[in-house]
Amino acid sequence: MSEKRDTFSSRVGFVLAAAGSAVGLGNLWRFPYLAAQKGGAVFLLVYVIFALTFGLALLITEISIGRRTRLSCIGAYKKMNSKFGFLGLLTALVPTIILPYYSVIGGWVTKYGVSYIANQSGDIAKDSESFFTNFITVQANGFTNNALFWFILFMVITTVIVLLGVQKGVEKASKIMMPLLILLSIGIGIYTITIPGVVSGLKYYLVPNFSFIKSFKDVADLFLSALGQLFYSLSLAMAIMLTYGSYMKKDDDIQKSSVQIVVFDSLVAFLAGFMIVPPVVAFNGGDPTKINAGPGLMFVTLPQVFAQMPGGKIVGALFFILVFFAALTSSISLMEAVVSVFLDKFKINRTVATLIVFVISIVLGTLSCLGYGPLGHIKLLGREFLDFFDFITNSVMMPIIAILTCILVGFIAKPKFVEEEVLKSGEFKAKKAYEVMVKYIAPIFLAAILISNLVVS
C-alpha cells in the first residue's frame, strides 16, 4: 500500500533534524584531529569560508531537489531527467552501506557512555588501548563487553525512532537531542578553560599561525582536508538532505534554513574542537601532533585525558552522552533516507520498510562488527569490512554522486530547477554566485577531493 508523504511540522523541526544529521561522529572526532594537525585556527578559518560557499551551495541543491520532486533520491533524479535514474540508485546505496557500519561505531560509543555512567571509567583508563582493542575484536569476556550486542542495541534504538515516523520520531527526537547536545558541548567547553596548562592548547586552536605552511603542497593539503571534512560533515551526497527536503513544507524558506544548518553544524564542529584539542594538547606537553586520528582519539586518547582531569569521570560521562546523541541523530537520518526509498519504490508501509532496512543493516553491520575479530582474516581491497565500506562510500561514491549532481543541475536540468524552488518560499540573494558555484567551482573541488582520496588510499 502507499502512504501519504510525511512532512516536518515546522521549519524549526526541519532545521534541527537536518542539523542533527549533519552533526555526527565526523564533527566529534574527525574535525578535532584535522584541526589539530592542520594548523588549528587556520583550519577553522578555511573550513568556515568553504562552509558558507561550497557547502551551502550543495546543501541548497539537495534540499531543493527533494522539496520540488517530493520524492526520495531514487525517484527524484529520474524525475529531473530520465537518463539520470541510475544516479538515484547509486545515491540510495550510500546510506544503505553507511548505516550498518556507522551503527557499529554508534555501539562503541554507547558502550563507553554506559561504562562512564556506571563508574567503570577506571577500567578503561587503566589501559585504554588494550580495552578498546579487546572490545572491538570481540575478545573481551562478558555479555556486555561484546561489541555485537552494543551494535544491535544501537540499531534497535535507531529503528524504534524511525518507526514512529517523521514528526513523532525523527523530528521529536531531534528537538530533544540537539538542544541537549549544544548545552553539553558548551558546558564541557567552559570546563575546558579551567584545566591547568590549557592556555597553550587554546592559543593553538584559536589564534591563527601560518608557520606550518612550508610549500604549496601544505596549502593544497589544508584546503583539501577542509573541503573533505565539510563534504562529509554536512551529509552531502548520501540521500539524506534530499530526503529531508522532500518532507519540507512548501512555505519554509530554503535559503534561510540551509544557512542555519551550516551555521549549526559549524558551531558544533568548533565546540568539538574546543572541547578536545586544547586539553589533549595540554596533556601532551603542548604538542598538537600527538592527537590520534580516527577512533584512537575518542576511545584511546580521551579516556586517558579524562583520567588526568579533575572531575574527569563526570566530564567523560557527559562527553560520551553528547557523542551518543550526535551518533543517534545521524543514524536516524541515514535509516530514514533508506526507508524513504523503500516507501517510494515499493509502495509499502513504514513499518514493513523500516523492518526490512533493520534486517539488511544487521546483516551488513555484523560483518563490520566482526571484521576486526573472527572475520579479520577476510580483506576487501586490503581492508577490514568496516574500513572497506567507509572507503568505498566516503572516498569514492559520494564525490562521484556530487559531481554528477552538479552536472545534472548545472548543465542538463539547469540551475533554474533549483532557483525556482528556492524562490517559492523566500529570497535567493546569491543566485548568480550559486550558478557559478554549482556549474564550475563545485565540480572542480569535488574532483580534487575524489582524486586526493584515491591517491592517498
C-alpha positions in Angstrom: 0.0 0.0 0.0 1.1 3.6 -0.5 1.1 6.2 2.3 0.7 9.9 2.2 4.1 11.5 2.4 5.1 12.8 5.8 6.2 16.4 6.4 8.0 18.1 9.2 5.6 20.1 11.4 7.7 23.3 11.2 10.9 24.9 9.8 12.5 24.6 13.2 11.8 20.9 13.2 13.3 20.5 9.7 16.4 22.6 10.6 17.0 20.6 13.8 16.5 17.2 12.1 18.8 18.2 9.2 21.4 19.7 11.6 21.1 16.5 13.6 22.0 14.5 10.6 25.0 16.8 9.8 26.2 16.8 13.4 27.7 13.3 13.8 30.8 11.4 14.6 32.6 13.3 11.9 32.3 16.5 13.9 33.3 14.9 17.2 36.4 13.0 16.2 37.4 13.8 12.6 37.1 17.6 12.9 39.2 17.9 16.1 42.2 15.8 14.9 42.2 17.6 11.5 42.1 20.9 13.2 45.0 19.8 15.4 47.1 18.6 12.5 46.3 21.4 10.0 47.2 24.5 12.0 44.3 24.8 14.5 42.8 28.2 13.9 44.0 28.3 10.3 42.0 25.2 9.6 38.9 26.7 11.3 39.2 29.8 9.1 39.4 27.9 5.8 36.6 25.5 6.9 34.2 28.3 7.7 34.9 30.0 4.3 34.2 26.8 2.4 31.1 26.0 4.5 29.5 29.3 3.6 30.2 28.9 -0.1 30.8 25.3 -1.4 28.9 23.6 1.4 25.9 26.0 1.3 25.5 25.7 -2.5 25.4 21.9 -2.4 23.1 21.8 0.6 20.6 24.2 -1.1 20.8 22.0 -4.2 19.9 18.7 -2.5 17.1 20.2 -0.3 15.6 22.0 -3.3 15.6 18.8 -5.4 13.9 16.9 -2.6 11.2 19.5 -2.0 10.4 20.1 -5.7 10.1 16.4 -6.6 8.6 15.3 -3.3 10.4 12.0 -3.8 13.4 10.1 -2.3 16.6 10.1 -4.3 15.8 7.1 -6.4 12.8 8.8 -7.9 13.9 12.5 -7.7 16.8 12.2 -10.1 14.8 10.2 -12.6 12.1 12.9 -12.5 14.7 15.6 -13.2 16.0 13.6 -16.2 15.0 10.1 -17.2 18.7 9.3 -18.2 19.8 10.0 -14.6 17.7 7.3 -12.9 21.0 5.4 -12.3 22.2 8.3 -10.1 19.2 7.8 -7.7 20.1 4.2 -7.3 23.8 4.9 -6.7 22.8 7.6 -4.1 20.4 5.2 -2.4 23.3 2.7 -2.0 25.3 5.1 0.1 23.2 5.3 3.2 22.3 1.6 2.8 26.1 0.8 3.2 26.9 3.5 5.7 24.1 2.9 8.2 25.3 -0.6 9.3 29.0 0.3 9.9 28.1 3.7 11.4 25.8 1.9 13.9 28.7 -0.4 14.8 30.7 2.7 15.8 27.5 4.0 17.5 27.5 0.8 19.5 31.1 1.5 20.6 30.0 5.0 21.8 27.0 3.5 23.7 29.2 1.0 25.5 31.7 3.7 26.6 28.9 6.0 27.7 27.3 3.3 29.8 30.7 2.4 31.3 31.3 6.0 32.3 27.8 6.4 33.8 28.3 3.1 35.7 31.6 4.5 37.1 33.7 2.0 35.2 36.0 4.6 33.6 38.9 3.4 35.7 38.9 0.0 33.9 39.0 1.9 30.5 41.7 4.4 31.5 44.0 1.7 33.1 45.0 0.6 29.6 42.7 2.3 27.2 44.3 0.9 24.1 44.0 -2.8 25.2 40.4 -2.2 26.4 39.4 -0.8 23.1 41.2 -3.5 21.1 39.7 -6.3 23.1 36.3 -4.8 22.8 36.2 -4.3 19.0 37.9 -7.6 18.3 35.2 -9.3 20.4 37.9 -10.8 22.7 36.6 -9.3 26.0 34.8 -11.5 28.4 31.2 -10.9 29.4 27.9 -10.3 27.5 28.0 -6.5 28.0 31.6 -6.4 26.7 30.5 -7.9 23.3 30.7 -5.3 20.5 28.0 -7.2 18.6 25.5 -6.7 21.5 26.1 -2.9 21.6 25.8 -2.6 17.8 22.4 -4.4 17.8 21.2 -2.3 20.8 22.1 0.9 18.9 20.3 -0.3 15.8 17.2 -1.1 17.8 17.1 2.4 19.3 17.5 3.9 15.9 14.8 1.7 14.4 12.2 2.4 17.1 12.6 6.2 16.5 12.3 5.8 12.7 9.2 3.5 13.1 7.4 6.4 14.8 7.6 8.5 11.6 8.9 11.9 10.6 7.1 14.1 13.1 6.7 11.8 16.1 10.0 10.1 15.6 12.7 11.9 13.6 11.6 15.4 14.3 10.7 14.9 18.0 14.0 13.1 18.7 15.9 15.9 17.1 14.1 18.6 19.0 15.1 16.9 22.3 18.6 15.8 21.4 20.0 18.7 19.5 19.5 21.4 22.2 20.9 18.9 24.8 23.9 18.3 22.6 24.6 22.1 22.3 24.2 22.6 26.1 26.6 19.7 26.8 29.1 21.0 24.3 29.1 24.5 25.8 29.2 23.1 29.3 32.3 20.9 28.6 33.8 23.7 26.6 33.5 26.1 29.6 35.1 23.4 31.8 37.9 23.1 29.4 39.0 26.6 30.1 39.6 25.7 33.8 42.1 22.9 33.1 45.6 23.7 34.3 48.0 24.3 31.4 45.3 24.6 28.8 46.4 28.0 27.6 48.9 26.6 25.1 46.1 24.5 23.6 43.6 27.3 23.5 46.2 29.6 21.7 46.9 26.9 19.1 43.2 26.3 18.5 42.1 30.0 18.4 45.0 32.1 17.2 45.9 31.6 13.5 49.5 30.6 13.0 50.7 30.0 9.4 54.2 28.8 10.3 53.2 25.2 9.5 52.8 26.1 5.8 56.1 25.4 4.1 55.1 24.7 0.5 52.2 24.7 -2.0 51.7 21.1 -1.0 50.9 22.1 2.5 48.3 24.7 1.2 46.7 22.1 -1.0 46.6 19.6 1.8 45.0 22.2 4.1 42.3 23.1 1.5 41.5 19.5 0.6 41.3 18.4 4.2 38.8 21.3 5.0 36.8 20.5 1.9 36.7 16.8 2.6 35.6 17.3 6.2 32.9 19.8 5.1 31.6 17.4 2.5 31.2 14.6 4.9 30.1 16.7 7.8 27.1 18.2 6.0 25.7 14.8 5.0 26.1 15.7 1.3 25.6 13.1 -1.5 24.2 10.4 0.8 20.4 11.0 0.1 19.7 12.5 3.5 19.3 16.2 2.7 17.4 15.3 -0.4 15.0 13.1 1.6 14.6 15.7 4.4 13.9 18.3 1.7 11.1 16.1 0.4 9.5 16.3 3.8 9.9 20.1 4.0 6.8 22.3 3.8 6.5 24.4 0.6 6.3 27.7 2.5 9.5 27.1 4.6 12.5 29.3 3.4 15.1 27.0 1.8 18.0 29.5 1.8 17.5 30.6 5.4 17.1 27.0 6.6 20.2 26.0 4.7 22.3 28.8 6.2 21.0 27.8 9.7 22.0 24.2 9.1 25.5 25.2 8.0 25.9 27.5 11.0 24.6 24.9 13.4 26.9 22.2 12.0 30.0 24.5 12.0 29.2 25.6 15.6 29.2 22.1 16.9 32.4 21.3 15.0 34.0 24.3 16.5 32.8 23.3 20.0 34.0 19.8 19.5 37.5 21.1 18.7 37.3 23.4 21.6 36.4 20.5 23.9 39.1 18.2 22.7 42.1 20.0 21.1 43.2 22.3 24.0 43.1 19.7 26.8 44.7 17.0 24.6 47.5 19.4 23.6 47.9 20.5 27.2 48.2 16.9 28.5 50.7 16.1 25.6 53.0 18.8 26.7 51.9 21.3 24.1 52.4 19.0 21.1 49.3 19.0 18.7 50.8 16.3 16.5 50.2 13.7 19.2 46.4 13.8 18.8 45.4 10.5 17.3 43.3 10.2 14.2 40.0 8.4 13.9 38.8 6.0 16.7 42.1 6.3 18.5 41.3 9.9 19.5 37.9 9.1 21.1 38.4 5.7 22.5 42.1 5.6 23.4 43.4 9.2 23.9 40.4 10.9 25.5 39.9 8.3 28.3 43.5 8.9 29.3 42.9 12.7 29.3 39.7 12.3 31.3 41.6 10.2 33.9 44.0 13.1 34.5 41.3 15.8 34.7 39.8 17.0 38.0 36.3 15.6 37.8 37.2 13.6 34.7 34.8 10.8 35.4 31.8 13.2 35.2 33.2 15.0 32.2 33.8 11.7 30.4 30.3 10.6 31.1 28.8 13.8 29.8 31.1 13.7 26.8 30.0 10.2 25.7 26.4 11.1 26.3 26.9 14.0 23.9 28.6 11.8 21.3 25.8 9.3 21.7 23.2 12.0 20.8 25.3 13.0 17.8 25.7 9.4 16.6 22.0 8.7 17.1 20.7 11.8 15.2 22.9 10.8 12.3 21.9 7.1 12.3 18.3 8.1 12.3 18.7 10.3 9.2 20.7 7.5 7.4 17.9 5.0 8.2 15.2 7.4 7.2 16.9 8.0 3.8 16.8 4.3 3.1 13.3 3.8 4.4 12.1 6.6 2.2 13.5 4.8 -0.8 11.6 1.6 0.1 8.4 3.6 0.7 8.6 5.3 -2.7 9.9 2.4 -4.8 7.8 -0.5 -3.4 4.7 1.4 -2.1 4.8 -0.5 1.3 4.0 0.9 4.7 6.6 2.5 7.0 6.6 -0.5 9.5 7.5 -3.0 6.8 10.0 -0.8 5.1 11.8 0.0 8.4 12.0 -3.6 9.5 13.4 -4.6 6.1 16.1 -1.9 6.4 16.7 -3.1 10.0 17.4 -6.7 8.8 19.7 -5.6 6.0 21.6 -3.3 8.4 22.0 -6.1 11.0 23.5 -8.4 8.3 25.9 -5.9 6.9 26.7 -4.4 10.3 27.6 -7.9 11.7 30.2 -8.2 9.0 31.7 -4.8 10.1 31.4 -5.7 13.8 33.2 -9.0 13.4 35.6 -7.7 10.8 38.2 -6.8 13.4 37.9 -10.1 15.2 36.6 -13.5 14.0 36.3 -12.3 10.4 39.5 -10.3 10.5 41.2 -12.7 8.0 38.8 -11.6 5.2 40.0 -8.4 3.5 38.4 -6.3 0.7 40.9 -4.2 -1.2 43.3 -5.0 1.7 40.8 -3.6 4.3 38.6 -5.0 7.1 34.8 -4.8 6.3 34.2 -1.6 8.2 37.2 0.2 6.6 36.2 -1.0 3.2 32.6 0.2 3.5 33.8 3.5 4.8 36.3 3.9 1.9 34.0 2.9 -0.9 31.2 5.3 0.3 33.0 8.3 1.6 36.0 8.4 -0.6 34.6 7.1 -3.9 30.8 7.0 -4.2 29.9 10.3 -2.5 32.3 12.6 -4.6 31.1 10.9 -7.8 27.5 11.4 -6.9 28.1 15.0 -6.0 29.9 15.7 -9.3 27.1 14.0 -11.3 24.5 16.1 -9.4 26.4 19.3 -10.2 26.4 18.3 -13.9 22.7 17.4 -13.8 21.7 20.7 -12.1 24.3 22.9 -13.8 24.0 21.8 -17.5 21.0 19.5 -18.0 18.1 20.5 -15.8 19.8 23.9 -15.5 20.2 25.9 -12.2 16.7 27.3 -12.6 15.4 23.9 -11.5 16.8 24.7 -8.0 16.4 28.5 -8.1 12.6 28.4 -8.9 12.1 26.1 -5.8 14.1 28.4 -3.5 12.2 31.5 -4.7 8.8 29.9 -4.0 9.4 30.4 -0.3 11.9 33.3 0.1 14.8 35.1 -1.3 17.8 33.8 -3.2 20.3 36.6 -2.7 23.3 34.7 -4.1 21.6 33.3 -7.2 24.3 34.3 -9.6 27.1 33.1 -7.3 25.2 29.9 -6.8 25.1 29.3 -10.6 28.9 29.8 -10.9 29.5 27.5 -7.9 27.3 24.6 -9.0 28.4 24.7 -12.6 32.1 25.3 -12.4 33.7 25.7 -8.9 32.0 22.8 -7.0 32.7 20.1 -9.7 36.4 21.1 -9.7 36.5 21.0 -5.8 34.8 17.6 -5.8 37.1 16.2 -8.5 40.0 17.3 -6.4 38.6 15.5 -3.3 38.0 12.3 -5.3 41.5 12.3 -6.8 43.1 13.1 -3.5 41.1 10.2 -1.8 42.2 7.7 -4.5 45.8 8.8 -4.5 46.1 8.8 -0.7 44.4 5.4 -0.4 
